Amino acid sequence: MGNAHRNGNAVALVVRRAAPGYKFSVGETVKVIGDVGKLKSLQVGHGGFVDEMRFILGRAGTVAGIDEDGDLRVEFKERTWALNPAAVTPVCYVRVTGDVAELQRLQVGHGGFNEEMRDILGRVVEVTGIADGKDVRVQWNDSVWTVNPEAVTKASADEAEEEEDEENPAEELAKLFLAAALLQAMADRSGSS
């Protein structure tokens, strides 16, 4: 049996999320917009913005709750934030099969197999859309691939972030330096008041 019954039906999920008037639900994976200025303006009246929120820009989290005003409580590894629903987009992650022979077989009639697709074998990738109403468009790094939905299984935001952390230690180091600089700036500001 293939992955169709186990993959959370990525194709249907993308179509549903693209519908106008989309309503978020608890447990859903969302990605925060990547523009700090836009996030600041969107957070007015929705819990506000604090400098620590810079660390969630462009990151995925899980909707942990929805308040009576419709604001989302989005959980990240470090903490949970109250966010304006307009500041996030629904996102779906899937893991591509790690078996090259299986992927080659499943790609027949679904865009074919390209040797460069070896880069996504076994990886957690982001679903960016659908192709021809039946195939999943996925992105990893700067490449976008069309993949048979039978070749993927649903993955979580945590799995995507863990894989991202493993692959880019320089980015993690940069985040640590930024955190230290922000803490120093906050200490300097409070010391000069």
Buried (B, 14 or more C-beta within 10 A) or exposed (E): EEBEEEBBBBBEBBEEBEEEEEEBEEEBBBBBBEEEEEBBEBBEEBBEBEEBBBBBBEBBBBBBEBEEEEBBBBBBEEEBBBBBBEBBEBBBBBBBBEEBEBBEBBBEEBBEBEEEBEBBBEBBBBBBBBBEEEBBBBBBEEEBBBBBBBBBBBBBBBBBBEBBEEEEEEEEEEEEEEEEEBEEEEEEEEEEE
